[in-house]
Amino acid sequence: MMSAPGPSLAVARETTNADAGRTRIAVQGLVKRFSAGRGDFAAVDNVSFEVRQGEFVALLGPSGCGKSTILNMVAGLLPHSGGRILVDGDLVDTGKVNSNVGYVFQRDTLFPWRTVEQNIGYGLEISGITKTERSARVADAIGKAGLTGFGQSFPRMLSGGMRQRVALMRTLILEPEILLMDEPFGALDTHTKLEMHKTLLDIWERERQTVLFVTHDLGEALTLASRIIVLSARPGRLKDDFQVPFPRPRDPVGLRETAEFGRLYSHIWHSLGEEFRRTKAD
C-alpha cells in the first residue's frame, strides 16, 4: 500500500473528465541491470511506453521478462539503471512515496491480527482520518467488495479471494488516481479469479483509475485491459502494443465465449508464444 488519502470521488471524476487523454505514466528508454555471480545482466532493456488518464494497461510476457521489475521501478521501489520514468510529468525518485499512486502486491499482505475492517481502514488510520469518517468509508468499501457481514472476521477466516478483496480495498479506499497491480490474482483458482475480475471491473467502471497491471495470463489481460503491452523474453524489450476493443462494461465469463475474444487471443498469442519458445530454448 503506497497511497495517502486523495480527493473525494466526485472531485476525482471531474479531474478525469477534464484531463482525459493526458499522460499519467511515461516510461522512456528504461533499463535495469542486476549484479550476478558472473557479472551484470540486463533484466529490462530500452523499454518505452505511456499510460494515459483512465487507461487500463496490462504488461504481459513470459516469466523473467521484467514485468514486475518495471512496475517496481514505476512505483519508486527499485532504482533503474538507465532511461527515466515520469508520473504526472515528475521524475520518479526511488523511495519517495507518491500520494497519487496505489500498489496492490502479488500476496495479500494483510495483518493477521487485524479484522477486515481494521485492515481496510489501516491507511486511513495512520493518516489521521477521524474514526467517524474512517468507519463510514470502510463500510462503503466493504459493500463495494461484496464483503458485507465479514467486517469483524480475521484473515484466517477468509478464502483466498476474500483476502485479496480486502487487500484491494485497503489500497482503493485511499482513492489513488493511479493503480499499480502486480499479478494480484495469480494465486487464485479460475472461478475465484473470474469473481475478482468482476469486482475490479465494477470498481474501475465507477472510478476510472489509471491502471498498470502486470500479468502472465493472456485471458486475464484481455478481460481487464484497454491495451496490452507484450514484452520479449529476457532482457525485456517492448515487442508489441495491442488495443483491446471489447466494449465496456464487460462480463468476464460471457466475454470469453465470444468469437471476437478468441480471434484476438489467437492474434496476441502468436506474438507471445514466440517469446515463450525463446525462453524455453534458453
C-alpha positions in Angstrom: 0.0 0.0 0.0 1.6 3.2 -1.1 -1.1 5.9 -1.1 -2.4 8.6 1.1 -6.0 10.0 1.1 -6.8 11.7 -2.2 -9.6 13.9 -3.3 -13.2 13.0 -3.0 -14.5 10.6 -5.6 -16.7 13.4 -7.1 -13.6 15.6 -7.5 -11.6 12.7 -8.9 -14.3 12.1 -11.6 -14.3 15.8 -12.5 -10.5 15.7 -12.9 -10.7 12.6 -15.0 -13.2 14.2 -17.4 -11.2 17.4 -17.6 -7.8 15.7 -18.2 -8.9 12.8 -20.4 -6.0 11.8 -22.6 -3.2 13.3 -20.6 -0.2 11.1 -19.9 0.0 9.9 -16.3 2.9 7.4 -16.7 5.8 7.9 -19.1 8.5 5.2 -19.3 11.4 6.4 -21.5 14.3 4.2 -22.6 14.1 2.2 -19.3 17.0 -0.1 -18.5 17.5 -2.3 -15.4 20.7 -4.3 -14.7 21.3 -6.6 -11.8 24.7 -7.9 -10.5 25.1 -11.7 -10.5 28.0 -14.0 -9.7 29.4 -13.8 -13.2 28.8 -10.1 -13.7 25.9 -7.8 -14.6 22.9 -8.9 -16.6 20.1 -6.9 -18.2 16.6 -7.6 -17.0 15.0 -4.7 -18.9 16.4 -3.1 -22.0 15.3 0.2 -23.6 11.6 0.0 -22.8 9.4 3.0 -23.6 5.6 3.4 -23.3 3.0 5.7 -22.0 -0.2 5.2 -20.0 -2.8 7.9 -20.3 -5.5 9.1 -18.0 -8.1 6.4 -17.3 -6.4 3.7 -19.3 -6.2 0.1 -18.1 -2.9 -1.2 -19.5 -1.6 -4.7 -19.0 2.0 -5.7 -19.1 2.3 -9.2 -20.5 5.2 -11.5 -21.1 7.0 -14.7 -20.1 8.5 -15.3 -16.7 11.7 -13.3 -16.2 11.0 -10.7 -18.8 11.0 -7.8 -16.3 7.2 -7.1 -15.9 7.3 -6.8 -12.1 10.7 -5.1 -12.2 9.2 -2.4 -14.4 6.2 -2.0 -12.1 8.5 -1.7 -9.1 10.6 1.0 -10.8 7.4 2.9 -11.7 6.4 2.7 -8.1 9.8 4.0 -6.9 10.5 0.8 -5.0 13.5 -0.1 -7.2 16.1 2.1 -8.8 16.6 2.0 -12.6 19.9 1.7 -14.4 19.1 3.9 -17.4 16.3 5.9 -19.0 13.7 7.7 -16.9 10.2 7.4 -15.6 7.8 10.2 -15.1 4.5 10.2 -13.2 2.3 13.2 -14.0 5.4 14.9 -15.5 7.6 14.5 -12.4 10.6 12.2 -12.4 10.2 9.1 -10.1 12.6 9.1 -7.2 13.4 5.8 -5.6 12.0 5.5 -2.1 9.7 8.6 -2.4 6.0 7.9 -1.9 3.6 9.4 -4.4 0.3 10.1 -2.8 -1.5 9.6 -6.2 -0.2 6.1 -6.6 -1.5 2.9 -5.0 0.1 -0.5 -5.2 -1.5 -3.9 -5.0 1.0 -6.7 -4.5 1.0 -10.4 -5.5 0.3 -11.5 -2.0 -2.5 -10.0 0.1 -0.1 -8.8 2.9 -2.9 -8.5 5.4 -2.2 -8.1 9.1 -3.4 -11.4 10.6 -4.2 -9.8 14.0 -6.5 -7.1 12.5 -10.1 -7.7 11.3 -11.3 -7.0 7.8 -12.5 -3.5 8.9 -9.2 -2.8 10.6 -7.1 -4.0 7.7 -9.1 -1.9 5.1 -9.0 1.2 7.3 -5.3 0.9 8.2 -4.1 3.5 5.8 -6.8 6.0 6.8 -5.9 5.4 10.5 -2.2 6.2 10.1 -3.1 9.2 8.0 -5.1 10.7 10.9 -8.6 10.3 9.4 -11.2 10.6 12.2 -12.9 7.5 13.5 -16.3 8.6 12.3 -15.2 9.2 8.7 -13.0 6.1 8.7 -15.9 3.9 9.7 -18.1 5.3 7.0 -15.5 4.9 4.3 -14.6 1.4 5.4 -18.3 0.3 5.5 -18.7 1.7 1.9 -15.5 -0.2 0.8 -16.8 -3.5 2.4 -20.0 -3.1 0.5 -18.3 -2.5 -2.8 -16.1 -5.5 -2.4 -19.0 -7.8 -1.6 -17.7 -8.4 1.9 -20.8 -7.4 3.9 -21.1 -9.4 7.1 -17.3 -10.1 7.3 -16.1 -6.8 8.8 -15.2 -8.4 12.1 -13.6 -11.5 10.6 -9.9 -12.1 10.7 -7.8 -13.0 7.6 -7.5 -16.7 8.7 -11.3 -17.0 8.5 -11.5 -15.9 4.8 -11.0 -17.6 1.5 -8.1 -16.5 -0.8 -10.4 -14.5 -3.0 -11.9 -12.7 0.0 -8.5 -11.9 1.4 -7.5 -10.4 -2.0 -10.6 -8.3 -2.0 -9.6 -6.9 1.4 -6.1 -6.1 0.1 -7.6 -4.4 -2.9 -10.0 -2.3 -0.9 -7.2 -1.4 1.6 -5.5 0.4 -1.4 -8.6 1.7 -3.1 -10.0 3.3 0.0 -7.2 5.8 -0.2 -8.5 6.9 -3.6 -5.3 6.6 -5.6 -5.6 8.1 -9.1 -3.0 5.7 -10.4 -3.1 2.0 -9.5 -0.2 -0.4 -9.9 -1.1 -4.1 -9.7 1.5 -6.9 -9.7 -0.3 -10.2 -10.6 -2.7 -9.7 -7.7 -4.9 -12.7 -8.7 -2.2 -15.1 -9.9 -2.5 -17.5 -6.9 -6.3 -17.8 -7.2 -8.3 -20.7 -8.8 -10.1 -19.9 -12.1 -13.5 -19.4 -10.6 -12.3 -17.1 -7.8 -10.1 -15.2 -10.3 -13.1 -14.5 -12.5 -15.0 -13.2 -9.5 -12.1 -10.9 -8.7 -12.1 -9.7 -12.3 -15.8 -8.7 -12.0 -15.1 -6.9 -8.7 -12.2 -5.0 -10.2 -14.0 -4.1 -13.4 -17.1 -2.9 -11.4 -14.9 -0.6 -9.3 -12.9 0.6 -12.3 -16.1 1.4 -14.2 -17.1 3.7 -11.3 -13.8 5.3 -10.5 -11.8 5.1 -13.8 -8.4 5.0 -12.2 -5.3 4.8 -14.4 -4.1 1.2 -14.1 -0.9 -0.6 -14.9 -1.5 -4.3 -14.4 1.2 -7.0 -14.5 0.1 -10.5 -15.6 1.3 -13.6 -17.3 -2.2 -14.7 -18.2 -3.4 -13.5 -21.6 -7.0 -14.3 -20.9 -6.9 -12.1 -17.8 -5.2 -9.3 -19.8 -7.9 -9.4 -22.5 -10.7 -9.5 -19.9 -9.5 -6.4 -18.0 -7.3 -4.2 -20.1 -7.8 -1.5 -22.7 -4.3 -2.1 -24.1 -1.8 -5.0 -23.8 1.9 -4.4 -23.9 3.8 -7.5 -24.8 7.4 -7.8 -23.5 10.1 -10.0 -25.1 11.9 -12.8 -23.3 14.8 -11.5 -21.1 16.1 -9.0 -21.4 12.6 -7.5 -21.5 12.0 -5.2 -24.5 8.8 -3.8 -25.8 7.7 -6.2 -28.6 4.0 -5.3 -29.3 1.3 -2.9 -28.1 -2.2 -4.2 -28.8 -5.5 -2.3 -28.4 -8.3 -4.3 -26.8 -11.5 -3.1 -28.5 -14.1 -5.0 -26.5 -16.9 -2.8 -25.3 -17.5 -2.0 -21.6 -18.9 -2.8 -19.2 -17.6 -6.4 -19.6 -18.8 -9.7 -18.4 -15.7 -11.7 -17.5 -17.4 -15.0 -18.2 -19.5 -14.1 -21.2 -16.7 -12.2 -22.9 -14.6 -15.4 -23.1 -17.3 -17.1 -25.0 -17.3 -14.6 -27.9 -15.7 -15.2 -31.3 -14.0 -11.7 -31.0 -12.3 -12.8 -27.8 -11.0 -16.0 -29.5 -9.7 -14.1 -32.5 -7.8 -11.5 -30.6 -6.5 -14.2 -28.2 -5.0 -16.1 -31.1 -3.5 -13.0 -32.7 -1.7 -11.9 -29.5 -0.8 -15.5 -28.6 1.2 -15.7 -31.8 3.4 -12.9 -30.6 3.5 -14.1 -27.0 4.1 -17.7 -28.0 7.3 -16.7 -29.8 8.7 -15.4 -26.6 7.7 -18.5 -24.6 9.6 -20.6 -27.1 12.6 -18.3 -26.8 12.5 -18.7 -23.1 12.3 -22.5 -23.3 15.2 -22.5 -25.8 17.4 -20.6 -23.5 
